[in-house]
Amino acid sequence: MTLAQDHLATIRKAIGGVLRPRGFRVASKRTWILGDDGSGWVVVAWQGDKWNTQQVAEASLEAAVWPAGTREHQSEVRGTDLPAHPWGGAPVEATGERVAGDRAADRFTVSADMSPEELAAESARARSYATALTEWADRMLDARSSAPLMRGGNAVAALMARHPSSPDLDPALDRLTARFQRDPRPIELAAIIRRWRAERGLPEVPLPPWSRYASRPYAVGRLPSPREELLAGIGGGVEFHHADGTVRPPRPEDLPDVADLARWREESRRAPLPDGVLTHLPEWLPYVDWLELPQPGPGPDPEPDPLPARRRWWRR
């Protein structure tokens, strides 16, 4: 271990000295964890930079909060028992800005020739940030505070687990439903949303039975429709994921031809859908990505689509 790495180890030990008295246990040399499924989880990780050298080294203190109900929800969606972790995809991820109002608050830089006083100052800053982090995480375990920061079904799952009487729950479920109707990914959410709406006594609404993955056509508008692209052997990575768990590649008859696309484009211009939960799913809704593609131009490159903004109402 180089001297710079020694300095990072000193700072890591200072952080552990803050976390352990607050109930965190050591999950690994660089990870601390606190909680259980009943109260939720907080996971903190010390992450060194891959560009560290013998002379200069940097590390960050990353953390994620899993309010009660979110780990179980993500496990159901993925079909496996998913442990609480501090990396991407966690319900609420800590940042220096969120915790301390400073983007750089969670990053610590040392050099081999720094003085003992400089190292002591950096260690003190780390302890201060770790203290603020634990206080922030404690607030975020309450879904009523953290729901606005959570994506997908995490906010709904957390509110249903601990705060089923929250006035924010049904609106959050409606927003999730509306997003899923327009972009049904992951398709595994279909059964969960349907169950949640039934439990909450909300009206049953139509949900897409399948979604497309890796489905952006590769010809970028140079062929007149997705069907022609598929018949030409383009876009072989396209998959249809169905709500019943089956996965298959599309068949030409599944995809719109030139006349269908023209009709759907005109229909989407004439009657854009409203925001919110839909009681009827238009036939053209699953093809909004293709409707947004540029049209084939007279030359080798396609002409740009003049109306991209009008077709983004489903993303509001």
Disulfide bonds with the S-S distance in Angstrom:
none
